Amino acid sequence: MKGRAIHYSAEELTWLEENREMSRRDLHRLFVMFFGRDDVSPDHIKALCSRKGWKTGRTGQFAPGMTPSNKGKSMPFNANSARTQFKKGSMSGRARALYKPIGTERLSKEGYVERKIHDGLPLQSRWRAVHLIRWEEQNGPLPRGMCLKCLDANRLNTDPSNWAAIPRALLPRLAGRWTMPYDSAPDELKPVILAMAKVKHAAKERASDAG
């Protein structure tokens, strides 16, 4: 009868307290089984534990080492959630508005023409200098430690004949560290500056090897 007080023996209370960390459903099922208390409902057990301050010890959080019950299982299809799920390969919003297709060309901050070559990661590998692409098509991969120097100082000229492979260590000399800057020199002096830079760099390398 609703409102009737439920009495527990000292033995029953001791047992309930010792097993309080069980789920309330399991605690009730075993209690009825052991003590034959068909008059006690799950709500009675919950109320008793609440009055006594007996908690299950559960926090609702995953503890280290615990395995989620749905691990390795596929989520059932739900039409409502499927409409809002991210679909592989799809884009929306700002990403879609800013997307550039493969083959698109742009001008870099340094003034080089770049071409998009893929959509993968890392992001910085998606774009490659067009003059480098065209040069390698004719000459093969650029050797390690080398770079391409624009011969006419016009970085927009991507013709392979306008680019020469030089040691990267040569760049400070061509930038005007010890002589007239190559890019701002008159056209007739550019070959001379480049040749002198190569000679001085070679001499420095020989001296370094000898030392």
GIJOQUI-V615324 format. One record per residue. RES is the residue in three letters. SS is DSSP state (H for helix, E for strand, L for the rest). Layout:
# GIJOQUI-V615324
res->(RES;RES)
ss->(SS;SS)
This chain:
# GIJOQUI-V615324
res->(MET;LYS;GLY;ARG;ALA;ILE;HIS;TYR;SER;ALA;GLU;GLU;LEU;THR;TRP;LEU;GLU;GLU;ASN;ARG;GLU;MET;SER;ARG;ARG;ASP;LEU;HIS;ARG;LEU;PHE;VAL;MET;PHE;PHE;GLY;ARG;ASP;ASP;VAL;SER;PRO;ASP;HIS;ILE;LYS;ALA;LEU;CYS;SER;ARG;LYS;GLY;TRP;LYS;THR;GLY;ARG;THR;GLY;GLN;PHE;ALA;PRO;GLY;MET;THR;PRO;SER;ASN;LYS;GLY;LYS;SER;MET;PRO;PHE;ASN;ALA;ASN;SER;ALA;ARG;THR;GLN;PHE;LYS;LYS;GLY;SER;MET;SER;GLY;ARG;ALA;ARG;ALA;LEU;TYR;LYS;PRO;ILE;GLY;THR;GLU;ARG;LEU;SER;LYS;GLU;GLY;TYR;VAL;GLU;ARG;LYS;ILE;HIS;ASP;GLY;LEU;PRO;LEU;GLN;SER;ARG;TRP;ARG;ALA;VAL;HIS;LEU;ILE;ARG;TRP;GLU;GLU;GLN;ASN;GLY;PRO;LEU;PRO;ARG;GLY;MET;CYS;LEU;LYS;CYS;LEU;ASP;ALA;ASN;ARG;LEU;ASN;THR;ASP;PRO;SER;ASN;TRP;ALA;ALA;ILE;PRO;ARG;ALA;LEU;LEU;PRO;ARG;LEU;ALA;GLY;ARG;TRP;THR;MET;PRO;TYR;ASP;SER;ALA;PRO;ASP;GLU;LEU;LYS;PRO;VAL;ILE;LEU;ALA;MET;ALA;LYS;VAL;LYS;HIS;ALA;ALA;LYS;GLU;ARG;ALA;SER;ASP;ALA;GLY)
ss->(L;L;L;L;L;L;L;L;L;H;H;H;H;H;H;H;H;H;L;L;L;L;L;H;H;H;H;H;H;H;H;H;H;H;H;L;L;L;L;L;L;H;H;H;H;H;H;H;H;H;H;H;L;L;L;L;L;L;L;L;L;L;L;L;L;L;L;L;L;L;L;L;L;L;L;L;L;L;H;H;H;H;L;L;L;L;L;L;L;L;L;L;H;H;H;H;H;H;L;L;L;L;L;L;E;E;E;L;L;L;L;L;E;E;E;E;L;L;L;L;L;L;H;H;H;L;E;E;E;H;H;H;H;H;H;H;H;H;H;L;L;L;L;L;L;E;E;E;E;E;L;L;L;L;L;L;L;L;L;H;H;H;E;E;E;E;E;H;H;H;H;H;H;H;L;L;L;L;L;L;L;L;L;L;L;L;H;H;H;H;H;H;H;H;H;H;H;H;H;H;H;H;H;H;H;H;H;H;H;H;L)
